[in-house]
Amino acid sequence: MRWLGRLIGRERSPALRLVRLRTTRFRQLLRRYGRFLDLETDAADKQAGDYVLDRGYVATLVETVFDLAEAVVFDLNVLTAGRHEAAHGVVESLRKEVRRLVVASRPEPGAAPLALETAAVPPDTLAAALERTRVLHRGSGEVACRGVAAGPVFRAEAAPEVVACPPGSVLVVDALPPEERLLEAARHAVAILVEGSRLASDAGRLVREFRLPTLVGLRDAAARLTPGTVVTVDADENVVYEGRVHELLEYYRLHRLGQGEEPEYVALRQVRRAMFPLSSGDCPARLEDCTAVRELVYLAQELAGEALIDQLGERRELWANACAGPSGTRVLDLGEGLSRDEADAEDVALRSRPLRALLRGLNLSDSTAAAPLPDSVLAVVTEEHATVLLRGLAGCELIDSFVGASRDSNYLYCQFAPGGDLTEPPRLRGRFAGEVLTGLDFAVTHTPGALSGWLGGLPQAETEERLEIVAHLASALHAVDATGWHGFSPAEQVPRFMAQYT
């Protein structure tokens, strides 16, 4: 019954009880944040036009999004002793504005349906045109956003070149760049062809928002497209034709005409623009200044992470009695995160799955790095969960993860300092971390004081693999902190990092 005695003793400690409550509340906030990101992605998928919408979906989306925002703000206030109570009023005000949009988008009773053109390209005419047109690509890869468009090929060899995409071009890239650069290119490109097989969630939402026909995973097929050559991209059928196929473009125009004008699509587009505006600007620094629910939830998760760092990192009495884990880690065990030998209390083994994975990554980092490990690693653990603070020159950073048997429960969240003067975008530290996390399929959020990444729903083994890579990333960030970021090039270092660790 020694385990029962230890459990009772642990629960009697007010300090540990408070830590348990704080980390549990933060985990709850993160799950709601992840659900918010899922809804944002789902709404973008629906807007792409491959679903039959009803008004019930739009109304339910609005209420679910704002219920989640209200819950996130509630969790934040629990973590911060009510310092952000005014944010509840902001949520309610934004909710009312979006509700008014939904009401205003309802069609007038008895209104005549939209009259569509009846003249269409005959099927045999279209078939004949496609038969005589040379096919440059067919079938391989995946469709990320449906549609048909034509234009001259513009190849961007590196991420900075993406913003130079001329209007009306078909953009060809090895991998899509971070959202802020892709946003500029999306305003000019008519279609996107991606050689690589990965499309980050942020990029997927953006191409669907702009309704850009997008194919990914083309590999050598995209490499054979000569810059300046006019091509027609049929992302409905996953085909790229040589030249401008006028019959296909006209058929598609008539086929899709009016779809975006259906009341349900109008309502969805309006509420998405109000709730999830696309912007390359910075998120406000105060919750009270947020003008969209997306900004508010993004900022709330940053503030919650900062609050947890302050509460755990500054309480020296907590860590004075913590166990010494591997690599100098200080570990607070909240339940089955450590195992002790009954005969020798000093013999401690680490059982926490997420912390084990994280330490594997830290210990396997490049031994030639100037500072391969943070100054200290503080961890609050159970067998399936870990909240880890990494102290270094850039301050205290946070990694929080749950790794269990159910993929639906698994997630990985990290919050890194953006680095550099906040008034000088882009910040190299944040850009490097953000581009690596985007390449690992994280949903990446840039807020005034942090660069955050979220990834959920992976099996146990894959979640642990991502944790190891995030540990390598943390080591790389701390190494460059020690040597200095002057002259550092994310365009060169991100591919090098990904090639080494993925």
C-alpha positions as CSV (number, residue, x, y, z in Angstrom):
1,M,0.0,0.0,0.0
2,R,3.0,2.3,-0.3
3,W,1.6,3.7,-3.5
4,L,-1.6,4.8,-1.6
5,G,0.5,6.5,1.0
6,R,2.5,8.4,-1.6
7,L,-0.7,9.4,-3.4
8,I,-2.3,10.7,-0.2
9,G,0.9,12.6,0.7
10,R,1.1,14.1,-2.7
11,E,-2.5,15.3,-2.7
12,R,-2.0,16.9,0.7
13,S,0.7,19.2,-0.7
14,P,-1.1,22.5,-1.5
15,A,1.7,23.5,-3.9
16,L,1.4,20.3,-5.9
17,R,-2.4,20.4,-5.9
18,L,-2.2,23.9,-7.4
19,V,0.2,22.7,-10.0
20,R,-2.1,19.9,-10.9
21,L,-5.1,22.3,-11.2
22,R,-3.1,24.8,-13.3
23,T,-1.7,22.2,-15.8
24,T,-5.1,20.5,-16.1
25,R,-6.7,23.8,-16.9
26,F,-4.1,24.7,-19.4
27,R,-4.5,21.3,-21.1
28,Q,-8.2,21.9,-21.3
29,L,-7.6,25.4,-22.9
30,L,-5.3,23.8,-25.4
31,R,-7.8,21.2,-26.5
32,R,-10.4,23.9,-27.0
33,Y,-7.8,25.9,-29.0
34,G,-7.2,22.8,-31.2
35,R,-10.9,22.4,-31.7
36,F,-11.1,26.1,-32.7
37,L,-8.4,25.5,-35.3
38,D,-10.2,22.4,-36.6
39,L,-13.4,24.5,-37.1
40,E,-11.4,27.1,-39.0
41,T,-10.1,24.5,-41.3
42,D,-13.4,22.8,-41.8
43,A,-15.1,26.1,-42.7
44,A,-12.4,26.7,-45.4
45,D,-13.0,23.2,-46.8
46,K,-16.7,23.9,-47.0
47,Q,-16.1,27.2,-48.7
48,A,-14.2,25.4,-51.5
49,G,-17.6,24.4,-52.9
50,D,-17.5,20.6,-52.7
51,Y,-20.3,20.3,-50.1
52,V,-24.0,20.8,-50.1
53,L,-24.5,23.5,-47.5
54,D,-27.6,24.3,-45.5
55,R,-28.1,27.4,-43.4
56,G,-28.0,25.2,-40.3
57,Y,-24.2,24.6,-40.8
58,V,-23.4,28.3,-40.9
59,A,-25.5,29.1,-37.8
60,T,-24.0,26.1,-35.9
61,L,-20.5,27.1,-36.9
62,V,-20.9,30.6,-35.6
63,E,-22.3,29.5,-32.2
64,T,-19.7,26.7,-31.8
65,V,-16.8,29.1,-32.6
66,F,-17.9,31.7,-30.1
67,D,-18.8,29.1,-27.4
68,L,-15.2,27.9,-27.8
69,A,-13.9,31.4,-27.6
70,E,-15.9,32.1,-24.5
71,A,-14.5,28.9,-22.9
72,V,-10.9,29.7,-23.8
73,V,-11.3,33.2,-22.2
74,F,-12.8,31.5,-19.1
75,D,-9.9,29.1,-18.9
76,L,-7.5,32.0,-19.3
77,N,-9.1,33.9,-16.4
78,V,-8.8,30.9,-14.2
79,L,-5.1,30.7,-15.0
80,T,-4.6,34.4,-14.4
81,A,-6.9,35.0,-11.4
82,G,-9.4,37.0,-13.5
83,R,-7.0,39.5,-15.1
84,H,-8.8,39.3,-18.4
85,E,-12.5,39.5,-17.4
86,A,-13.1,42.3,-19.9
87,A,-12.4,39.8,-22.7
88,H,-15.8,38.2,-22.1
89,G,-17.4,41.4,-23.2
90,V,-15.3,41.4,-26.4
91,V,-16.4,37.9,-27.2
92,E,-20.1,38.8,-26.8
93,S,-19.8,41.9,-28.8
94,L,-18.1,40.1,-31.7
95,R,-20.7,37.3,-31.5
96,K,-23.5,39.8,-31.9
97,E,-21.9,41.3,-35.0
98,V,-21.5,38.0,-36.7
99,R,-25.0,37.0,-35.8
100,R,-26.3,40.1,-37.5
101,L,-24.4,39.0,-40.6
102,V,-26.1,35.6,-40.6
103,V,-29.5,37.3,-40.3
104,A,-28.8,39.8,-43.0
105,S,-27.7,37.1,-45.4
106,R,-31.1,35.3,-45.4
107,P,-32.9,35.6,-48.7
108,E,-36.1,37.5,-48.9
109,P,-39.2,35.3,-48.7
110,G,-40.4,34.5,-52.3
111,A,-37.3,35.9,-53.9
112,A,-36.6,34.5,-57.3
113,P,-33.7,32.1,-57.7
114,L,-30.6,33.4,-59.5
115,A,-30.9,33.1,-63.2
116,L,-28.0,31.1,-64.7
117,E,-26.7,31.0,-68.2
118,T,-28.2,28.1,-70.0
119,A,-25.7,28.1,-72.9
120,A,-23.0,25.6,-72.0
121,V,-20.1,24.0,-73.8
122,P,-21.5,20.7,-75.3
123,P,-19.8,17.6,-73.8
124,D,-18.6,16.3,-77.2
125,T,-17.0,19.7,-78.0
126,L,-15.2,19.6,-74.6
127,A,-14.1,16.0,-75.1
128,A,-12.7,16.8,-78.6
129,A,-10.8,19.8,-77.2
130,L,-9.2,17.7,-74.4
131,E,-8.4,14.9,-76.8
132,R,-6.3,17.1,-79.0
133,T,-4.5,18.8,-76.1
134,R,-1.2,17.6,-74.8
135,V,-1.3,16.4,-71.2
136,L,1.7,17.5,-69.1
137,H,0.5,15.8,-65.8
138,R,-2.2,13.4,-64.9
139,G,-3.2,11.6,-61.7
140,S,-0.2,11.6,-59.4
141,G,-0.3,13.8,-56.3
142,E,-3.3,15.1,-54.6
143,V,-5.9,17.8,-55.0
144,A,-5.7,20.4,-52.3
145,C,-8.3,22.8,-53.7
146,R,-10.5,22.1,-56.7
147,G,-11.0,24.4,-59.7
148,V,-9.7,25.2,-63.2
149,A,-7.4,28.1,-64.3
150,A,-4.8,28.9,-66.9
151,G,-1.8,31.1,-67.1
152,P,2.0,31.2,-67.7
153,V,4.2,29.1,-65.4
154,F,6.2,31.0,-62.7
155,R,8.7,28.9,-60.8
156,A,9.8,30.1,-57.3
157,E,13.1,28.4,-56.5
158,A,13.1,29.7,-52.9
159,A,10.5,31.0,-50.5
160,P,11.4,34.8,-50.9
161,E,10.7,34.5,-54.7
162,V,7.1,33.5,-54.1
163,V,6.1,37.2,-53.5
164,A,7.3,38.1,-57.0
165,C,4.7,35.9,-58.7
166,P,3.3,38.0,-61.6
167,P,-0.5,38.5,-61.8
168,G,-2.3,35.7,-63.7
169,S,0.5,33.1,-63.3
170,V,0.5,29.5,-62.3
171,L,2.9,29.3,-59.3
172,V,5.2,26.3,-59.1
173,V,7.0,25.7,-55.9
174,D,8.8,22.9,-54.1
175,A,6.9,23.6,-50.9
176,L,4.5,26.3,-49.9
177,P,6.1,29.1,-47.8
178,P,4.7,30.5,-44.5
179,E,1.3,32.1,-44.6
180,E,2.4,35.7,-44.7
181,R,4.4,35.1,-47.9
182,L,1.8,32.9,-49.5
183,L,-0.8,35.5,-48.8
184,E,1.0,38.0,-51.1
185,A,1.4,35.4,-53.8
186,A,-2.2,34.2,-53.6
187,R,-3.4,37.7,-54.5
188,H,-1.7,37.3,-58.0
189,A,-1.5,33.5,-58.8
190,V,-4.4,31.8,-60.5
191,A,-3.3,28.3,-59.6
192,I,-0.6,26.6,-57.5
193,L,1.4,23.4,-58.2
194,V,3.5,22.0,-55.4
195,E,6.3,19.4,-56.0
196,G,6.4,18.3,-52.3
197,S,3.8,16.2,-50.7
198,R,3.0,18.3,-47.7
199,L,0.4,21.1,-47.5
200,A,0.4,22.7,-44.0
201,S,-3.0,23.5,-42.5
202,D,-2.5,27.2,-42.7
203,A,-1.6,27.0,-46.4
204,G,-4.6,24.8,-47.0
205,R,-7.0,27.2,-45.5
206,L,-5.5,30.1,-47.5
207,V,-5.7,28.5,-50.9
208,R,-9.3,27.5,-50.2
209,E,-10.1,31.0,-49.1
210,F,-8.8,32.4,-52.4
211,R,-10.3,29.4,-54.2
212,L,-7.0,28.7,-55.9
213,P,-6.8,25.4,-57.8
214,T,-4.0,23.6,-56.1
215,L,-2.2,20.3,-56.7
216,V,0.4,18.9,-54.3
217,G,2.9,16.0,-54.6
218,L,3.6,16.5,-58.3
219,R,7.4,15.9,-57.9
220,D,9.1,15.5,-61.3
221,A,6.0,16.5,-63.2
222,A,6.2,20.0,-61.9
223,A,9.9,20.2,-62.6
224,R,9.3,19.6,-66.3
225,L,7.1,22.7,-66.6
226,T,9.1,25.4,-68.4
227,P,8.8,28.9,-66.9
228,G,6.7,31.1,-69.1
229,T,4.8,28.2,-70.7
230,V,1.1,28.7,-70.6
231,V,-0.7,25.7,-69.0
232,T,-4.3,24.9,-67.9
233,V,-4.6,23.4,-64.5
234,D,-7.7,21.2,-64.0
235,A,-7.7,20.6,-60.2
236,D,-11.1,18.9,-60.4
237,E,-9.6,16.0,-62.4
238,N,-5.9,16.4,-61.3
239,V,-4.6,17.2,-64.8
240,V,-2.3,19.8,-66.2
241,Y,-2.7,20.6,-70.0
242,E,-0.3,22.4,-72.3
243,G,-1.7,25.8,-73.5
244,R,-4.9,27.5,-72.7
245,V,-7.9,25.1,-73.1
246,H,-10.6,27.6,-73.8
247,E,-13.4,25.1,-73.9
248,L,-12.5,23.7,-70.5
249,L,-12.2,27.1,-68.9
250,E,-15.6,28.1,-70.4
251,Y,-17.2,24.9,-69.3
252,Y,-15.9,25.3,-65.8
253,R,-17.0,28.9,-65.6
254,L,-20.6,28.1,-66.6
255,H,-20.7,25.0,-64.4
256,R,-19.6,26.9,-61.3
257,L,-21.5,30.1,-62.1
258,G,-23.8,31.1,-59.3
259,Q,-22.5,28.6,-56.8
260,G,-20.7,31.3,-54.9
261,E,-24.0,33.3,-55.0
262,E,-26.1,30.7,-53.3
263,P,-27.3,32.1,-50.0
264,E,-25.6,29.5,-47.9
265,Y,-22.2,30.2,-49.6
266,V,-22.7,34.0,-49.2
267,A,-23.5,33.6,-45.5
268,L,-20.5,31.3,-45.0
269,R,-18.1,33.6,-46.8
270,Q,-19.3,36.6,-44.8
271,V,-19.0,35.0,-41.4
272,R,-15.6,33.5,-42.2
273,R,-14.3,36.9,-43.2
274,A,-15.6,38.3,-40.0
275,M,-14.4,35.5,-37.7
276,F,-11.2,34.4,-39.5
277,P,-9.9,37.4,-41.5
278,L,-6.8,36.8,-43.6
279,S,-4.1,39.3,-42.7
280,S,-0.4,39.5,-42.8
281,G,-0.3,42.0,-40.0
282,D,0.4,41.4,-36.3
283,C,-2.2,40.3,-33.8
284,P,-3.2,43.1,-31.3
285,A,-1.3,43.1,-28.0
286,R,-4.4,43.3,-25.9
287,L,-7.5,41.2,-25.9
288,E,-9.7,44.3,-25.7
289,D,-8.3,45.5,-29.0
290,C,-9.1,42.4,-31.0
291,T,-11.6,42.9,-33.9
292,A,-12.1,39.2,-34.8
293,V,-12.6,36.1,-32.8
294,R,-9.6,34.5,-34.5
295,E,-7.3,37.2,-33.1
296,L,-8.8,36.9,-29.6
297,V,-8.4,33.1,-29.4
298,Y,-4.9,33.2,-30.8
299,L,-3.8,35.9,-28.3
300,A,-5.5,34.1,-25.4
301,Q,-3.5,30.9,-25.9
302,E,-0.3,33.0,-25.9
303,L,-1.3,34.8,-22.7
304,A,-2.3,31.4,-21.1
305,G,1.1,29.9,-21.9
306,E,2.9,33.0,-20.5
307,A,0.8,32.8,-17.3
308,L,1.7,29.1,-16.8
309,I,5.4,29.8,-17.4
310,D,5.3,32.5,-14.8
311,Q,3.4,30.4,-12.3
312,L,5.6,27.3,-12.6
313,G,9.0,28.9,-13.5
314,E,9.1,31.5,-10.7
315,R,8.1,29.2,-7.8
316,R,11.5,28.1,-6.5
317,E,10.0,26.2,-3.6
318,L,8.3,23.8,-6.1
319,W,11.6,22.8,-7.8
320,A,13.7,22.7,-4.7
321,N,12.2,19.3,-3.8
322,A,11.8,18.1,-7.4
323,C,13.4,14.9,-8.6
324,A,16.6,15.1,-10.6
325,G,15.8,13.6,-14.0
326,P,18.0,12.8,-17.0
327,S,20.3,15.5,-18.4
328,G,19.8,17.7,-15.3
329,T,16.1,17.9,-15.8
330,R,14.0,18.8,-12.7
331,V,10.8,16.7,-12.6
332,L,7.6,17.2,-10.6
333,D,5.6,13.9,-10.8
334,L,1.8,14.3,-10.6
335,G,1.1,10.7,-11.2
336,E,3.0,7.7,-12.6
337,G,5.4,10.0,-14.5
338,L,8.3,8.5,-12.4
339,S,8.8,5.1,-10.9
340,R,10.9,4.6,-7.8
341,D,12.6,1.5,-6.6
342,E,10.9,0.3,-3.4
343,A,14.2,-0.6,-1.9
344,D,16.1,2.5,-3.0
345,A,14.2,5.8,-3.0
346,E,17.0,7.5,-4.9
347,D,16.7,5.1,-7.9
348,V,14.2,6.9,-10.1
349,A,13.1,5.9,-13.6
350,L,11.3,8.2,-16.0
351,R,8.0,6.8,-17.3
352,S,6.4,10.0,-18.8
353,R,6.1,9.2,-22.5
354,P,6.2,12.8,-23.8
355,L,9.2,13.8,-21.6
356,R,11.1,10.7,-22.6
357,A,10.6,11.6,-26.3
358,L,11.6,15.2,-25.7
359,L,14.8,14.3,-23.9
360,R,15.7,11.8,-26.7
361,G,15.6,14.8,-29.0
362,L,17.6,17.0,-26.7
363,N,20.2,14.4,-26.1
364,L,20.6,13.5,-29.8
365,S,21.0,17.1,-30.9
366,D,24.1,18.0,-32.9
367,S,27.0,17.8,-30.6
368,T,28.9,20.5,-32.4
369,A,26.2,23.1,-31.6
370,A,27.5,26.0,-29.4
371,A,24.6,25.5,-26.9
372,P,22.9,22.1,-27.7
373,L,20.8,22.2,-24.5
374,P,18.8,24.9,-22.7
375,D,20.3,26.2,-19.4
376,S,17.7,24.2,-17.5
377,V,14.7,21.9,-18.2
378,L,11.8,21.9,-15.7
379,A,9.0,19.4,-16.2
380,V,5.6,18.6,-14.6
381,V,4.6,15.1,-15.7
382,T,2.3,12.2,-15.6
383,E,2.7,9.0,-17.6
384,E,0.9,10.5,-20.6
385,H,1.3,14.2,-20.1
386,A,4.2,16.6,-19.7
387,T,4.4,20.4,-19.3
388,V,8.1,21.3,-20.0
389,L,9.8,24.7,-19.5
390,L,13.0,25.4,-21.3
391,R,15.2,28.2,-19.9
392,G,17.7,29.9,-22.1
393,L,19.0,33.2,-23.4
394,A,15.7,34.0,-25.1
395,G,13.8,33.5,-21.8
396,C,11.6,30.6,-20.7
397,E,9.8,28.6,-23.4
398,L,7.0,26.0,-23.2
399,I,6.3,22.6,-24.6
400,D,3.1,20.8,-23.6
401,S,2.1,17.4,-24.9
402,F,-0.3,14.4,-24.2
403,V,0.8,11.0,-25.6
404,G,-1.6,8.1,-25.0
405,A,-3.1,5.2,-26.8
406,S,-6.0,7.2,-28.3
407,R,-4.9,9.4,-31.2
408,D,-7.9,11.6,-30.6
409,S,-6.5,12.7,-27.3
410,N,-2.9,13.2,-28.4
411,Y,-1.5,16.6,-29.1
412,L,1.7,18.6,-29.1
413,Y,1.9,22.3,-28.4
414,C,5.0,24.6,-28.2
415,Q,5.5,28.3,-27.6
416,F,8.8,29.9,-28.5
417,A,10.0,33.4,-28.2
418,P,10.0,35.2,-31.6
419,G,13.3,36.9,-31.0
420,G,14.6,40.2,-32.1
421,D,13.1,43.7,-31.9
422,L,9.3,43.3,-32.0
423,T,9.1,46.4,-34.2
424,E,11.3,44.8,-36.9
425,P,9.5,42.1,-38.9
426,P,10.4,39.6,-39.9
427,R,12.0,38.2,-36.7
428,L,14.6,35.6,-37.7
429,R,14.1,33.4,-34.7
430,G,10.3,33.3,-35.1
431,R,10.6,32.8,-38.9
432,F,13.0,29.9,-38.6
433,A,10.8,28.2,-35.9
434,G,7.6,28.9,-37.8
435,E,8.8,27.6,-41.1
436,V,10.1,24.4,-39.5
437,L,6.8,23.8,-37.6
438,T,4.8,24.5,-40.8
439,G,6.8,21.9,-42.5
440,L,5.9,19.4,-39.7
441,D,2.2,20.1,-40.3
442,F,1.7,22.2,-37.2
443,A,-0.9,25.0,-37.1
444,V,1.4,28.0,-36.5
445,T,0.3,31.2,-34.8
446,H,2.2,34.5,-34.7
447,T,1.2,36.7,-31.8
448,P,3.1,39.8,-30.3
449,G,5.1,37.8,-27.8
450,A,5.3,34.3,-29.1
451,L,5.5,31.8,-32.0
452,S,3.1,29.0,-31.2
453,G,2.5,25.6,-32.8
454,W,-0.3,23.1,-32.4
455,L,-0.6,19.5,-33.8
456,G,-3.2,17.0,-32.7
457,G,-4.8,13.7,-33.6
458,L,-1.6,11.7,-34.4
459,P,-1.0,8.1,-33.2
460,Q,1.3,7.7,-30.2
461,A,4.5,6.8,-32.2
462,E,4.1,9.7,-34.6
463,T,3.4,12.2,-31.8
464,E,6.6,11.0,-30.1
465,E,8.5,11.4,-33.3
466,R,7.3,15.0,-33.7
467,L,8.3,15.7,-30.1
468,E,11.8,14.6,-30.8
469,I,12.0,16.9,-33.8
470,V,10.6,19.8,-31.7
471,A,13.4,19.1,-29.2
472,H,15.9,19.3,-32.0
473,L,14.4,22.6,-33.0
474,A,14.6,23.9,-29.4
475,S,18.3,22.9,-29.3
476,A,18.9,24.7,-32.7
477,L,17.2,27.9,-31.4
478,H,19.2,27.9,-28.2
479,A,22.5,27.2,-30.2
480,V,21.9,30.2,-32.5
481,D,20.9,32.3,-29.4
482,A,24.4,31.7,-28.1
483,T,26.2,32.5,-31.4
484,G,23.9,35.3,-32.5
485,W,21.3,35.6,-35.3
486,H,23.2,38.2,-37.4
487,G,23.6,36.8,-40.9
488,F,21.3,33.8,-40.2
489,S,19.3,32.8,-43.2
490,P,16.0,30.8,-42.7
491,A,15.8,30.2,-46.4
492,E,19.1,28.2,-46.1
493,Q,18.7,26.7,-42.6
494,V,15.1,25.5,-42.8
495,P,15.8,23.0,-45.6
496,R,19.0,21.9,-44.0
497,F,17.2,21.3,-40.7
498,M,14.3,19.4,-42.3
499,A,16.7,17.2,-44.3
500,Q,18.6,16.3,-41.1
501,Y,15.8,15.5,-38.8
502,T,12.8,14.5,-40.9
